[in-house]
């Protein structure tokens, strides 16, 4: 129990739920311990539950824990789930932690694990060094570039999403993770360009950038480095976190990481405001009102196949077989116009 009280300072001390997430606690009564989620059971929280992010250094070997101190409640000890040991969301009021990709619909994380609009999680492996359409609609097209390693013992590549190519109107927005031979927590690995021009946002949490050419487009830092939120008013909001594959990740999952590449990739969250009923793509199809999930969602790894129909010839090429992107506007038009509600 002493290990639960002497919590190390590598965890971020953040506020949540009117309570503090602190690096140490001296409680008169034993703290509550975050319960383990049952296999195959998705976490559920009441609406408007306040959440915050806790981050642990990936360089430390032990599983550090932090204590949530809730006003009028016993403190509870939490640690991140095994699927996301270095960064997760915590709901202090309920003494629960969640991987971002396991809690919210519209996400893609890790060896691409998607959570669709229907709330079900599935894998889409694609192929390394190729591009696939994630969302395609009349006025919006999002391709993802996959990186990875090939494991000769398996029939597929290990893959991750390295970047997004987002097309709307006549505009092109790039969100990517910069390659790094060695990961540095204090170095920013997120790269963004808009119509070919770099987007520079001050390295400070909460720093904000607004496009002079298109004021409805903005970028905000959700952490000092490696975490941003990109929003196009009335169309989408995308959160992107650049994360590496650690030595422990590679050892446990046999990813084949080398000293030349930490396989930096993006964990992504998507929120769409105006998709049509004809939307398609790996993730986009799950937003259709008529979508019927035919995957075995009780399987340990429900896998969506059909890579060929989602393959695009380039990051900004809306030419996958299921493409719906066909409407191009002049640069002065407001991109939100014309989207189905």
N, C-alpha and C positions, 0 to 999 in steps of 0.2 A: 504493500500500500504506500510505502514511502516513495516509491518510484512515481506514483500518481500525484503526489504532492509536490515533489521536486521536479517540476517541469522545466525543460530547458528553454532558453530565450531565443532559439532559432525560429520558433513559430511567430508569426505576425500577431501583435496585439491589436485586435480590431473590435469595434462595437457592433453588437447585434441585438435585436429584440429588446432594446432598453437595457441590455446587459453587456458586460464586458467579456471578451475572450482574452484571458490573461495568461501569462507565462508561469505563474505560480499561484497557489492558493493555500490559505490556512483556514480551513473550515472547521467549525466545531463538530459538525456531523460528517460522516463519510460521504464523499461525492457520489452522485449517480454515475454509472458507466454506460456509455452509448451502447444500446443493444445491437446485436448482430442481425443483419437482415437475413430473412429466410431465402434459400436458393429459389430463383424463379419468381419471387414475389417483388413487384415493383413498389418502391416507396410512395406513399401518398401523404400529402400534407393539406391542412385546411387552406382555403383561398387566402391570399394576402399574407401568408406566413413570411416573416422577415428572415432573410438569409444573408450571410456574409461569407467571404472567402477566407480560408486559412491556407497558409503556404508553409511547407517544410523544405529545408535544403535537401536536394537529392544526393548530396555528397555524404550525408551522415548514414551510418549503417543501421542504427536502431530506429524503431518506430516511435518517434516522439509523440507526446500527447499534450493537449492543452486543456485548460479548465474554463468552462463557461460559468460565469457567476451571474445568476438571474436574481433580480430584486424579489425578495420574498420567497425564493425557492432555494432548495439545496443546489450547490454547484454540481455540474456534471462534467465528467471527463470524456473527451472525444478524440478520436484519431481518424485519419482519412481511410476510406475503404481500400482494400488491396488493389482494386482496379485503377485507382488514382492516388497512390500513397503520398504524393508530393503536394497536391493541390486539390481542394474540394470545397464544397459548400457546407455550411453548418447552420442548423436551425436550433439555436440555443434553447428556445422555449420548450422543445420536445427532445432535447439531447440526442439529435440525429445528425448524421453527416451523409452527404450524397456526392457521387461523381456527377459533374455537370451533364454528362451525356446520358445518365440514367434517370435524371429527374425531369428534364424538359423535353417536350416534343420539338422537332426541328433542330437536330444537332448532328454533328459528325465528329468523331474523335478516334484517336489511336489507329490501330490496324483496321481500316475504316469501319467503325461501328456507328450506324445511323439510328436515330430515333425518329420515326415518322410522325406525321401530324395525327395519326391514330393512336400514338403513344406506344407502339410496339417497336422493339429494337431488332435490327438485323445487320448483317455484315454484307458489304460489297467490296470485293478485293480488287477488281479492275486488273491493271497490269502496270508495272513500274515504267516510268518515262513515257507514259501515255496520258491522254486527256479524255475526260468523260463528262457528259452533260449531267449536272446534278439537278438543275431546275431549268425548264424551258417553257416559256409562255409567249404570247403574242408580242409583248413589249419588253420582255426580260429574259435574258439567257445567262446562266451561270455554269461555266465549265470548271472542273477541278483537275489540276495536274498531280499525278501520283508519282511518288518516288518509292524506292524499296530495295530489297535484297532478295536474291533467289536462294532458297534452301533446296539443295539437290535431293534431300530426303522427302520433300513434299511436292505435290503436283501444282503448286501455285507460288506466286511471289508473296513475300511479306510486303505490304504496301501501306503508305500513309499519304495524306493530302498535304502537298507542299505549298500549293498556291491556288487562288481562285482567279478566273478571268470573267468579269461581270460586264455584260453588254446591255445597254439600254439606250434607246434613241440612237444617236450617233456617237455615244460616249463609250469609253472603255475604262474600267476601273480594275486595277490589279492589287491584290492583297497576297503577299507571299512571306515565306519564312526563309531567311538567308542561311545558306549553308555554312557550317562551322565544323572545323576539325576538332576543336575543343570548346565545350560549352562554358560560358561565363554568365553567371546569374545577373551581373550588373551591366551586361552589354545588351543592347536592343537588337533583336533578330527579326523584327517585323519590318517589312518593306511595303510601301504603298505608292502607287502612281495613279494619276488621273489624266487620261488622254495623253499619256507618255511623259507627263511632268511629275517629278517627285513630290510627294506630300510630306512636308516636314512639320512634325508636331513636337513641341517642347517635351523633354524627358522629365515630366512631372505628372503625378497622378492628378487627373482631372483636367489636364491641358486640353485645349479645344482648337480645332481648325475648321474653318468654313470655306468652301470653294468660292472664289470671287466670280468665276464664270458660271457657277450653278449653285446659288446660295442654299438650295434645298439639300445639298450634300455636305455632310460634316463627319469629322473623325474626332473621337475623344479617347484619351488614355484612361483605361480602367486600372492601370498600375503604372509605376514609374517607367518600366520597360516591358516589352514582350506581351502586352495585353492592350487591345484597342476595341472600340466599338465604332462601327461605320454605319451611318444612317442616311438614307435617302427618304425624305419626308413623304409619307403616304404610300411608300413602295416597300421598303425593307429596312431592317436593322440587323446587322451581322456583328457578332462578337468573335474575335480571333485571338487566340493565345498561342504563342510560339513555344514549343516544348521539345526537349531532346529525347533520344533514347539513351537511357543510362546504362552503365555496365551491368548493373543488376537486372534491368529489363532484358538486356541481350542474353545474359546467362540463363535466366529463368525460361525465356520464351524461344531461345535459340535463334535470335534475329540476325546474328552474324555481323554485328557492329564492329567496325575497325577503328584504328587510331586516326584514320584519315577523314572520318565523317561521323558526326554524332546524329545524323539522320533527323535534323531539326524539321519539325512539321507543325501543322496548325490543328488545334482543337477549335471547333467552330460551333457557334450557335446562330440560328436563323429565326427571324420573325418576319412574316410577310403580311402585308396589309391589303393587297388588291389582286390576288391571283384569280385567274379565270377558271371556269369549270373544265377547261380543256388542258390544263397544265400537265406537264409530263417531266420525265427525268428520274434519276435514281431516287431522289428525295421528293421531287416535285409531285410525282404521281400520287403520293400519299395525301396530298391536299385536295384531290378531286372529291367532290361529294359522292361520286359513284364508286370510289376506290374500294376494292375488296381484297383484303390481305390473304394471299394464298400460301404464305410461308408457314412452316411448322414453328409457331412462336414458342412452343414448349421445348424445342430443341436447345441444346447448350449453345449452339452457334447457328441461328437461322441465317441462311445465306441466300442473298438475291443474286441470281445468275443473269444471263442475258447481256453480258458485257458488250457484245458486238453492236447492239442497237443503241447503246449509250456512248459509244466511242466517237470522239470528234477528232478532226485532223490537226487541230491546233488549239491553244488555250483560248483564243478569241474567235474560233470558228464555230458558228451555229449550225453545223452540218451533220449532227448525229441523226440517226435514222428516225428518231422520235421528235425531232426539232419542231417547235411551234413558233419560233421567232421569225417574224416576217415583216414587221412594220418598222420602218425607219423614219425618224422625224428630223426636221431641221434643227440646228443647234439652238435656236431661240425658243423652241417649244418646251413647255413644262412636261417633264417625263411622266408625271403622275397621271396626266390626262390620257383617257383612252383605256385605262385598266378597268377590267370588269370588277364590279364590287360584289 
